[in-house]
Amino acid sequence: MTGSSGNASGSPAPRKRADARRNEKTLLEAAAAAFVASGVDAPVRDIASKAGVGVGTIYRHFPTRADLVVAVYRHQVEACAEAGPHLLANSPSPYTALTRWVDLFVDFLVTKHGLAEALRSDDPTFSTLHAYFLDRLVPVCAGLLKAAAEAGEIRSDIAALELMFGVGNLCIGADEPRYDARRMVELLLTGLRLP
């Protein structure tokens, strides 16, 4: 068999995979934006329009809404996980990297509008996501805390999961206009500093 997918060099196939990955990333970012604006029940046609694709393309990548919600959640967790080492390598200090990462973590927690409610549903598609969240993000947070503690910038007696729970609890009610979750998280991080 000849043709682009059967050619011996295989060069068109990797390009197609790269295009598919790029399209999927665009879809996930459009879906995340739609979920923030309208919740997880945002119309698929709105997501397709934001992504510049047809509705059929979304269903080809994500046959059900649950599949799309899971993919958006995983995409956002991955972005947060990948940011940790990058920030540590490119920030003026480990503490600065930690505070910038926590800011991204707050963005994730505050802007997942409707995702939390969807994830608490009885849909079995969502059952492994909490473990995935912890498996991916706790080690990143732990690495940042360890680097900042070893640099003598923060206390060394806080565990990553403790910090993440603390930040998460401070973000509850962040949509209340009289409550500034970011300010409260900043106070928490300031409390970690060594004199």
N, C-alpha and C positions, 0 to 999 in steps of 0.2 A: 504494500500500500504506500503510495506517495502522497505528498501534500504537506502542509505546514506542520501538522502535528505528528506526522510519521517520518519526517526527514531525519537523516542520520545524524546531522550536527545537533539537532535538538534545540537550536537557538531560538526559534519562535516560541516554543513551549515555556521556557523561563520568563520571556517577556510577557507572555499571557498571564503567567502566575503573578508577576510583579504588577501588572495592570489590575488583576483581580484583587490583589492585596490593597492597592491604592484605592480602588473603587469601594472595597469593604471599609477601609478607614474613613473615607469620605461619608459613606452611609452612616457609620457609627457616630461620627461627629455631628452630622445633621440630626440623627435621632436623639442624641444627647441634648442638643440645643432645643429640639422640639419638646422633649420631656421636661426640660427646665421651664419652658414657656407655658406648656399646656398639660403637663403630667404624662404618665405612661400611656394614656388613652388617646394621645395626639393622633389625628388621622394619618394613615400611611401616605396618602397623597401629599400631605404637607411635608412629610419627611422626604419623600421622593423629589418634591419641588426644590427643597433646600439643598438636596444633594445633586440636583441637576440630572436625575435619572428617571426612568419610568417606574411605575408601581411594580411592574413585573420583575424588575431587577431586584427590588427589595425582597419580594417573595422567593426569588431564586436563591438569594443568599440566606434569608431567614424565613422559613416556611410559616412560622407562627409568630404571634406577637411575643409570646414567652421567649422564643428563640432570640428575638431582637432585644428584649429587655436584658437577657442574660449576656448577650454579646456586648451591649453598651456597658453594662456593669463591669465585665471582665476587661474591656478596653480601658475604662477609667482606672481600674485597679492597676493594670499594667503600666499605664502612664505614670501613676504615682510611684510605683515600685521602681521603674527605670529612672525616675528623676533623682532618687536618693544618691546613688553613686556619682551621677553627673554633678549634682550640687556639691558633694563632698570634694570632688576633684577641681571644681571651678569657683569655689567660694573663698573669701579671704580667711575664713576660720571654720573649724568644725561646728562651732556654735551657730555661726551665720548659716551654714548649710542646714543644720537642724531646724532653725527657725523658718527658713525658706521652705523646707520640706513640710513642716507642720502647717504652714500656710496653704500649701497645695492639698494637704490632707483635709484641712478645714474646707477648702473649696469643694473637694469631693463630697464631704459629709453634708455640707449646706446646700449644694446645688443638685443633689440627686432626687429632688422633688418627685415624689410618687414612687420612686424605685423602692424605697424602704417598705412602703405599704404593699407593693406588688410582691416583694420578696418574702413578706410574711404570709402570703396566701398559701393555700393548700396545694398549689401546683408543684408536683414533684420535680419539675425542671429546675426549680430554685433551691432545692434541698442542699446542694453542696457548695453554694456560693459563700456562705459565711466562713466555712473552713478555708476556702480558696482565698478569701480576703485576708484572713489571719496568716495563712501560709506564705502569702506573697509580701504582706506589708510589715508584719512583726519583725522579721529579720532585717529589713531595710531600716526601720526605726531603731532597732537594737544596734546596728552598725553605726548609725549617726550618733546615738547616745554614747557608745563606747569611744568613738573618736573624740567627741567633745570632752568626755571625762578624762581620757588619757592626755588631752591637751591642757588639762587643769582649768577648763572653762566652766564646768558644771559639776554638781554633786554626782557621785557614782552610785547612789543607792536607790535609783529609780529604774524599774524594768520597763521595757518597751510596751508591753501590754498594759501596764498601769498608766503610762503616759497616754497611750491611744484611747483607753477607756475614759480617762480624765478629759481629754480633748473632745471625745465624742459626747460625753455628758454635758460639757459646756456649750456644745453646738445645738443641744435640744432647745427648741423655741427660738432659733435664730431668725425665724420669719416674723417675730414680734418686733415692731419698730422701736420700742423703748428698750430693747435688750441688744447689746453689742457683743456678740459671741467672740469676735476677733479680739476685742479688748480684753475679755476675760481669759482667752487663750494666751495672749501676750503676757498678762499678769502671771499665769501659771509658768510660762517659760522663764520669765524674769526670776521667779522663785527658785529655779534650778541653778541659777548663776552662783558661782563662788565669789566671795568678796575679793 
